[in-house]
Amino acid sequence: MERKDFLKALGLSAGAVVIGSCLGGCAKSSAPAVDFTIDLTQPQYAALNNAGGYVYSNGVIIAKTTTGQIIAVSQACTHEGQSVTYQSNNNQFYCSRHGATFNSAGAVTRGPASTALKQYTVTVSGNSVRISG
């Protein structure tokens, strides 16, 4: 292999690595697939015993609405990954970084986020709450 062919091949390889890294870094991360159970009698989940309470677990925010329903969506705002909080007075999830809001099913109600939070299936059986999806 001649020197110019070697340098050309090296340059193309380096360029491919750089472009691949940039494209990978720009991709939005998807919400994780989860399947776990929490026990409402455990102290770390005590907030879910009250309407408006919420907790984070396994990348998920789990909240208890004012009507007593337990709901769960992905914890990270789809705009920049900030953890959302639950606002029971509006029955919505809120991102404090840029003011994005999401309804109780995770749909965007105010930007700058343009993608919904992933909604998870919640199954309640006594004091056990299973989050899956």
N, C-alpha and C positions, 0 to 999 in steps of 0.2 A: 504494500500500500504506500502510495506516495504521501509526502508530508501534507500537501494541500487537500488530498482526499481524507486523510485522517482528521485534519482541523475542521473540514466541512462536516464530517460525521459527528465529531465532538460538539460542534456548535448546534447542529440539529437536535442532538440528544439533550443538550442542556436546555435548549429552547422548549422542547416538549415537556421536560420536567417542570420548568417555570410556569408554563401555561396550564399544565395539569394542576399544579398547586393553587394557582389563582382561581381556577374554575371550581375546584373543590372547596376553597375557602369562601366562595360566594354563595354556595348552596345553602338553603335554609335547612336547619335540622328538623327532622320530623319528630313528633311526640313518640315517646317510647311505648311499646306494647307492654301492658302490665297485667298481672293477675296476682293479687294479694288480698289478705283479709286482715282487718284491724278489729281489736276488741275494745268496745266502748267503755269497759270498766278499767282500762289501763289509764294512768294519769296523763300520758302524753296525748290522749285523744279526748280528754275531758271537755274541751271546747265544743265538741259535737253533741254534747248533752243539752246544749242551749241553742235556741233559735238565733241565727246570725253568727254562730261560731264557725270557725274553720281551722283546718290543720293542713300541713304539707306532709306527704309521705311518698317516697319512690317517684318523685317528679310529677306528682299529682296534687292538686289542691282539692280538698274534700270539704264541703260546706253544708250546713244545715239551714235551710230556708226558714222564713218566718212561719210557713205553713207546716213545718216539721219534716219536709222531704230532704233526704240527703242526696246531694249532687256531686259530681266529680268531673273535672276537666284538667287538661295539661297545665302545669304550674307556670311554665315560661311563656311570656307574651311572644306572639309570633312576629312582632316588629323587631325587637332587639334582645329578647331573652330575659328581660327583667321578670322577677316573680310577681304575679298578679295577686291581688287581695280580693276578698269577697266583701261587698257592700250590701248588707242585708236590707237597708232602707230602700234601695233601688233594685234589689234582687239581681245584681250584676257583679261581674268581675272587673277589676280596675287595675290598670298599669300606671304606677305613679311616675314613671320615667317621662312619658310623653302624653299621658292622658287618655290612652286608648281604653275603650270599654267594650265589654262582651256580655251578651245576655246569659241567662242561666244554662243555656245549652251550648255556650261557647261561641256563638255567632258574633261577628263584629257589629257593634252598634255605633261606634265612633272611632275614627282612625287616629293615628296614622297606620295602625295595623290594618292589613287587608286580607289576612287569612284567619279563619276561625281557630279557636283553641280546640283541641281534640276532646270530644266528650266520651266519657267512659261509662260503662254499665255498672250500676250500683244495685247490689242485692242485699237486703237487710233481713237477718234472721236472729231475733232476740237481740243480744248485745254484739253480735258479729256482723260486720259490714264487709262484703266482698266487692272489690273494685277490679274490673276486668275490661279488656278491650285492646 
